[in-house]
Structure formats: C-alpha cells, structure tokens
Amino acid sequence: MVLPNQLTVLRIILTPIFLFLFLSSEPWMVQTSLLVFIIAAITDWYDGWLARKFNYITEWGKFLDPLADKILTSTAFIGFVIIDLLPLWMVVLIIIRDMIVTLLRIYADYNKVHFTTNYSAKLKTFFQMFFLYYLLLVYTLTTIGSLQSDYKDIFLLLLNPLGIYLAMLFITLFTVITGITYLFRNRFLIRALFKSEN
C-alpha cells in the first residue's frame, strides 16, 4: 500500500479516536480531540499532495480518500449533535447529501466516467470545514477552566444557540442545493452510467 493510502487509512482510524475524546467528560481529552482532528485533516491535504506530486494515484486511493473525508466530517457533525449543539435533522441531511454524491463519484470513477463539478461544491466544503473548525476551537476553549471563568460572556456570545442554528441552517440548505445542482448537471451521465450496467 502506497503512502497516500496509508495516510487515508490513518485518517479513518483517527476518526473514532477523535469522537471518543471529544465526547469525554475530561477537559484534557476534549482538548486532545481538537489536535487529533487537525492531524486527521492534515493527512487529507498531505496524501493528496503526495498522490499528485509522485503520481501515487491508485484505484483503491480514489475509492477510499473521498470516503475517509466524509467519514471524518460526518463524525464531527454527529459529535456536535450528541452534545446538543447542532440539530439532528440538519446533520442527517448533510450526511445523506454528501454520501450520495461521494458514492456516486466513486462509482463513476470506477467506470471511467468523469462528472463535472463547479465552484459551489468547493464553496460548500469550505463552509462546512470553516464552521466545524470554529465550533471545535470555541467548544474546546470552553473546557479550559481559566478561560471559561474569565471570558464566560464571550463564550456565550460565540456559542449563541440562535446564531449557531442560523449558520447551520444556511450550511445545510447550501449543501442540499449544491447536491441537487450536482445531480442535475450530471443527469445525463448518471443515466448513461446506470444504463451501461444493465
């Protein structure tokens, strides 16, 4: 197994470790979960860079890499649902959309069919990741006793339930819309792809 694929597998292994630490009642474990998430995210960037630079592109890697990304981000969203910071229905919509598109792309790549993507899909990923990092960072900082006591009002503002709800609602709607747009743009390729399998 080439190094980029090993890093992808490492990212998958780190995902449940992140969730376990994140849901812990021990502040130091919650703080460590942020570090684990960042390391997992770095492996995503680094394995992609290695694959492109040294042409370490394999069929296994094309299958596993995007799936590992969605597993990591979906797990983080689920973690925030469990601690009651995000609504379940929004996270479910995001996960369903992302998994449908990801599995469809993997299946298309396997059949040598290239689907077109657009800027909105990249923007969707940026919004999701920015929001996750924001929540992870602020929530982790609240577990540091001295900061929590000294800046309680600031943390209440940064984790304002209405603000988080509205931001998550925007991200959810944008994610769903980009998914529908993606399927519509590639509808003929999708139809041809599944017809060729029959």
Summary of the structure (lengths in Angstrom):
residues: 198
radius of gyration: 18.5
end to end distance: 32.9
largest distance: 64.5
contacts: 592
relative contact order: 0.12
helix: 84%
strand: 0%
